[in-house]
Amino acid sequence: MIRYKKLGYVALGVTDLERSITYYRDLVGLQLNLQEEGVAYFSCSDDHHNLVLYQNDVAGLKRIAWEMESDAELDNAADTFKKHGLDVYELPTEESKGIFQGRTLRFIEPNDGICFELYNQQYKRATSYQPTVSKIARLGHVVVSFSDWDASIKFFREVMNFDTSDSIDGFINFMRCFPNPYHHTLGVSNAKLRGDRPGLHHVNFMVTDMDDIGRALNRMPENNIPIVFGPGRHPPSGSIFYYFLDPDGMTVEYSFGMEEFPEENPRKPRSLEPRPDSGDYWGSVPKEDWAQAGDILPAKPQLIGQLL
């Protein structure tokens, strides 16, 4: 049984790195920790990075990374994945250090080819994260639209040891990386909802209080940022939400509050009907460009690591 600590970071490709740096720093409220040629590392915690942006010709999802409970859990995960026929790669030590992490493994998710990463530790910031326009508490979750919804849910549940918290039938399955308590760290969305195009659905940042969302209600429109859903409250998690677009049209979410699950004897997952009030208690309806932008960016084999 694989044990995770948390969702560590999400890596995105962006078409104009400088423009995206300004957006995520000045409007979203992440702290730019380091900028190198073609890459920028952002933090919303004591970790070195929780969001990594790469200059790329096409905007999209480059990598999803999970921090494990221990080094032993890296070995456990590698053994489990190999038993299920997956190729598991380990980054050379110097390359892991180059991305400010300890031991790091990567593999390709079998349904849509997403590069997944597991690591045992990440370098800590020299100084604590300093909130600016928003008091972000943590990187909350990432939602991805998968081409084969049922097969993807089965993979995450049976191979990666994720637990389902709730599901909206045929639309989205909310999963948590065991034994992380938050209602979902990964959302498995159905690509049929975006024209059968697998890709990024959205990246979420959990904020500290309602005022963070309240201030964003003014800040985003004042800076001509498209608002695509909300504010509202999600019935599955209980979170208050607010969705907006980044410069490449990829969807970002602020949320406040979320149901937490105990490791032992959690409640059973619920299945909600696919109707509007399953998405928002308050009755808002997402706009057409909500969760529509962001391809799955293929991992280059030479950048994955050494085959175990």
Secondary structure, DSSP 8 states (H G I E B T S, - for coil): ---EEEEEEEEEEES-HHHHHHIIIIII--EEEEEETTEEEEESSSBS-SEEEEE-SS-EEEEEEEEES-HHHHHHHHHHHHHTT--EEE--HHHHHHTTBSSEEEEE-TTT--EEEEES-B-B-SS----SSS-EEEEEEEEEEESSHHHHHHHHHHTS-EEEEEEETTTEEEEEETT--BS-SEEEEEGGGGTT--EEEEEEEEESSHHHHHHHHHHHHHTT--EEEEEEE-TTT--EEEEEE-TTS-EEEEEE---B--SSS----EEE-SSGGGT-TT-----TTTT---EE----GGGT-EE-
